[in-house]
Amino acid sequence: MGSYVMLQPILAILAGILILIMPRVLNYVVAIYLILVGVLGLLR
């Protein structure tokens, strides 16, 4: 559980950097982020 809490801010920072570099990637980044958060939420 502790690693999950630490993983979320890191994923958010990486997603933000990707969106700044390549705005067209926004849809993919958001979709992957939501899927990861959902899967991690189910596994807890």
CYANA upper distance limits for C-alpha pairs under 8 A (distance plus 0.5 A):
  1 MET  CA      5 VAL  CA      6.99
  1 MET  CA     44 ARG  CA      7.69
  2 GLY  CA      6 MET  CA      6.92
  3 SER  CA      7 LEU  CA      6.48
  4 TYR  CA      8 GLN  CA      7.04
  4 TYR  CA     40 LEU  CA      8.03
  5 VAL  CA      9 PRO  CA      8.25
  6 MET  CA     10 ILE  CA      7.49
  7 LEU  CA     11 LEU  CA      6.64
  8 GLN  CA     12 ALA  CA      6.67
  8 GLN  CA     37 VAL  CA      8.50
  9 PRO  CA     13 ILE  CA      6.68
 10 ILE  CA     14 LEU  CA      6.72
 11 LEU  CA     15 ALA  CA      6.52
 11 LEU  CA     33 TYR  CA      8.01
 12 ALA  CA     16 GLY  CA      6.62
 13 ILE  CA     17 ILE  CA      6.75
 14 LEU  CA     18 LEU  CA      6.69
 15 ALA  CA     19 ILE  CA      6.67
 15 ALA  CA     29 VAL  CA      6.58
 15 ALA  CA     30 VAL  CA      8.34
 15 ALA  CA     33 TYR  CA      8.44
 16 GLY  CA     20 LEU  CA      6.73
 17 ILE  CA     21 ILE  CA      6.73
 18 LEU  CA     22 MET  CA      6.37
 18 LEU  CA     23 PRO  CA      8.07
 18 LEU  CA     25 VAL  CA      7.78
 18 LEU  CA     26 LEU  CA      8.43
 18 LEU  CA     29 VAL  CA      8.31
 19 ILE  CA     23 PRO  CA      5.24
 19 ILE  CA     24 ARG  CA      8.01
 19 ILE  CA     25 VAL  CA      6.74
 19 ILE  CA     26 LEU  CA      6.03
 19 ILE  CA     29 VAL  CA      8.13
 22 MET  CA     26 LEU  CA      8.10
 25 VAL  CA     29 VAL  CA      6.62
 26 LEU  CA     30 VAL  CA      6.58
 27 ASN  CA     31 ALA  CA      6.59
 28 TYR  CA     32 ILE  CA      6.52
 29 VAL  CA     33 TYR  CA      6.49
 30 VAL  CA     34 LEU  CA      6.60
 31 ALA  CA     35 ILE  CA      6.68
 32 ILE  CA     36 LEU  CA      6.58
 33 TYR  CA     37 VAL  CA      6.62
 34 LEU  CA     38 GLY  CA      6.51
 35 ILE  CA     39 VAL  CA      6.58
 36 LEU  CA     40 LEU  CA      6.51
 37 VAL  CA     41 GLY  CA      6.42
 38 GLY  CA     42 LEU  CA      6.74
 39 VAL  CA     43 LEU  CA      6.78
 40 LEU  CA     44 ARG  CA      6.86
